[in-house]
Amino acid sequence: SGGEEVLVHDAFQSNWIAPLGPQVNAFEAELADITATSHCIALSSGTAALHLGLLALGAGAGDWVICQSFTFAGTLNPVAYVGATPVLVDSEADTWNMDPVALRAAINAAHARGIKPKAIVPVHLYGMPAKIVEIISIAREFDIPVLEDAAEALGSSVGGRPCGSFGDLAALSFNGNKIITTSGGGALLSNRSDWIAQARFLSTQARDP
């Protein structure tokens, strides 16, 4: 828009450079607005957003987290960070993303072993929305929360509804190869204020106000 230099100057003049301040607050508010979610926290990376999202859902050692097999390592690494086990399901040919049929099979296989998956992490790869309506329907049927990896899908939508608004939580990325970039960075979205508050607490080194 041509106003970036003015905004950078304003940041220096206000002495709010990072990681907080009015510019960051405005960025979070705009992200929440454009993704039709209620709450947003800007973070250091999309990977950090997924990590904090899994912690909000209580994922930990011994838990299974269902992910899709065709994705970047940043989707899976946070599952390992919390000590959970990633369970990979295949993609379908239409979008190259998580196959709802394979998802259902994976959940049934987990239940046969007495395990209820802790979360489902579908990805909108290359900005192409996954079959998220079907995925959410299956997740609701089995009462499993969805952490939507929308790292590459800011601006994409399904039926007029923005990617990032379907899951219980959603992650965005602003790495150099993403839709918009802050060179690095990411964000966590949710309609649950308590989850975003917990993420904000942990992202600031668990310091009490």
Salt bridges, closest charged atoms under 4 A:
GLU28 OE2 - ARG200 NH1 3.33
ASP94 OD2 - LYS131 NZ 2.74
GLU141 OE1 - ARG104 NH2 2.83
ASP143 OD2 - LYS116 NZ 3.24
GLU148 OE2 - HIS124 NE2 2.71
ASP168 OD2 - ARG140 NH1 3.38
ASP194 OD2 - ARG192 NH2 2.73
